[in-house]
Amino acid sequence: MTDLLFIYGTLLQPGNPFADYLHRNCTVISSGKIRGTLYDIGEYPGLVLNSAATAFVHGTIVRLHHPHENLKIIDDYEGVGPGQEQPNLYTREPGTIETDSGLVTAWIYLYNLPIDGLPIIASGNYLDYKAQKKSPGS
């Protein structure tokens, strides 16, 4: 369907083995955003779409060099698929991402478990949020 992937969490973090894998197997296209809410799940974020939301989740759009192979590896990392724990931690779905150049369709990993009581990442930017948590009071 598409060879684009919208990444917004740990897949953006240098030093994460799967982020490093993506870096070697994709081309960065642009920054992007989508209407929704980003939750702090603990060691990673979870995106829940909401087309009526006034807030955006911010991330990066990449073009996968070998989409079928690349998505299979990232699906395993994200806990997606019939061989993973059920219900899956995430689902992978196509979504419409806003960019400075217009709208694009890209794969997105959406959080698939209950969100009750989870902290909201109000900025919608996971990397900024993690940086602020590491340096409180700045």
C-alpha positions as CSV (number, residue, x, y, z in Angstrom):
1,M,0.0,0.0,0.0
2,T,2.6,2.6,1.1
3,D,6.3,2.5,1.8
4,L,6.0,5.4,4.2
5,L,6.1,5.1,8.0
6,F,5.3,7.7,10.6
7,I,7.5,7.3,13.7
8,Y,7.0,9.3,16.9
9,G,8.5,7.4,19.8
10,T,11.4,5.1,20.6
11,L,12.0,4.5,16.9
12,L,13.4,8.1,16.9
13,Q,15.9,7.5,19.8
14,P,19.5,7.1,18.8
15,G,21.0,4.0,20.4
16,N,17.7,2.1,20.2
17,P,18.7,-1.0,18.1
18,F,15.4,-0.8,16.1
19,A,15.8,3.0,15.6
20,D,19.3,2.3,14.3
21,Y,18.0,-0.5,12.0
22,L,15.4,2.0,10.6
23,H,18.1,4.6,10.1
24,R,20.1,2.1,8.0
25,N,17.0,1.0,6.0
26,C,15.0,4.1,5.3
27,T,15.2,7.7,4.1
28,V,13.8,10.6,6.1
29,I,11.1,12.4,4.1
30,S,9.9,15.1,6.5
31,S,8.5,15.9,9.8
32,G,4.8,15.4,10.3
33,K,1.9,15.5,12.7
34,I,-1.4,13.8,13.2
35,R,-4.4,14.7,15.4
36,G,-4.4,12.5,18.5
37,T,-3.2,12.0,22.0
38,L,0.2,10.6,23.1
39,Y,0.4,8.7,26.3
40,D,3.3,7.8,28.5
41,I,3.2,4.0,28.8
42,G,6.4,3.9,30.8
43,E,9.4,3.0,28.6
44,Y,7.7,4.1,25.5
45,P,4.7,6.2,24.2
46,G,1.4,5.2,22.8
47,L,-0.6,7.1,20.2
48,V,-4.3,7.1,20.1
49,L,-5.9,8.8,17.1
50,N,-8.7,11.4,17.5
51,S,-9.6,13.3,14.4
52,A,-11.6,15.8,16.7
53,A,-8.5,16.5,18.9
54,T,-7.1,20.0,18.9
55,A,-3.7,18.6,19.8
56,F,-1.2,16.9,17.5
57,V,1.3,14.1,17.9
58,H,4.6,15.0,16.2
59,G,7.0,12.7,14.5
60,T,9.0,11.9,11.4
61,I,8.0,10.3,8.1
62,V,10.4,7.9,6.6
63,R,10.5,6.0,3.3
64,L,11.3,2.3,3.9
65,H,13.9,0.8,1.5
66,H,12.4,-2.7,1.7
67,P,8.8,-2.2,3.0
68,H,7.8,-5.8,3.4
69,E,11.0,-6.8,5.2
70,N,11.3,-3.6,7.2
71,L,7.7,-3.7,8.4
72,K,8.0,-7.3,9.5
73,I,11.0,-6.5,11.7
74,I,9.3,-3.4,13.2
75,D,6.0,-5.3,13.7
76,D,7.9,-7.7,15.9
77,Y,9.4,-4.9,17.9
78,E,6.0,-3.2,18.3
79,G,4.2,-6.4,19.3
80,V,2.0,-6.6,16.2
81,G,0.8,-9.7,14.5
82,P,-0.9,-13.1,15.3
83,G,2.3,-14.6,16.7
84,Q,2.5,-11.8,19.4
85,E,0.8,-11.6,22.8
86,Q,-2.9,-11.0,22.4
87,P,-4.3,-8.4,22.3
88,N,-1.4,-6.8,20.4
89,L,0.3,-3.9,22.2
90,Y,-0.1,-1.9,19.0
91,T,-1.9,-2.1,15.6
92,R,-0.3,-0.9,12.4
93,E,-2.7,1.1,10.3
94,P,-2.5,3.6,7.4
95,G,-3.1,7.2,8.5
96,T,-3.1,10.6,7.0
97,I,-0.1,12.7,8.2
98,E,0.1,16.5,7.9
99,T,3.4,17.8,6.5
100,D,4.5,21.3,5.4
101,S,4.1,20.1,1.8
102,G,0.6,18.6,2.3
103,L,-1.0,15.4,3.4
104,V,0.6,11.9,3.0
105,T,-0.5,8.4,3.8
106,A,1.9,6.5,6.0
107,W,1.8,3.4,8.3
108,I,1.3,4.3,12.0
109,Y,1.6,2.2,15.1
110,L,-1.4,2.9,17.3
111,Y,-1.6,1.9,20.9
112,N,-4.1,-0.9,21.3
113,L,-4.5,-1.4,25.1
114,P,-6.5,0.6,27.8
115,I,-5.4,4.1,28.4
116,D,-7.2,4.7,31.7
117,G,-4.9,6.4,34.2
118,L,-2.0,6.8,31.8
119,P,-0.2,10.2,31.8
120,I,-0.8,12.3,28.6
121,I,2.2,13.8,26.8
122,A,0.6,17.2,26.3
123,S,3.2,18.4,23.8
124,G,2.7,15.4,21.5
125,N,6.5,15.3,21.2
126,Y,8.0,12.2,22.8
127,L,11.7,13.1,22.5
128,D,11.1,16.6,24.0
129,Y,9.1,15.0,26.8
130,K,11.8,12.5,27.6
131,A,14.5,15.2,27.6
132,Q,12.4,17.3,30.1
133,K,11.9,14.3,32.3
134,K,15.6,13.7,32.5
135,S,16.3,17.4,33.4
136,P,13.5,18.5,35.8
137,G,13.4,22.2,36.6
138,S,14.9,23.3,33.3
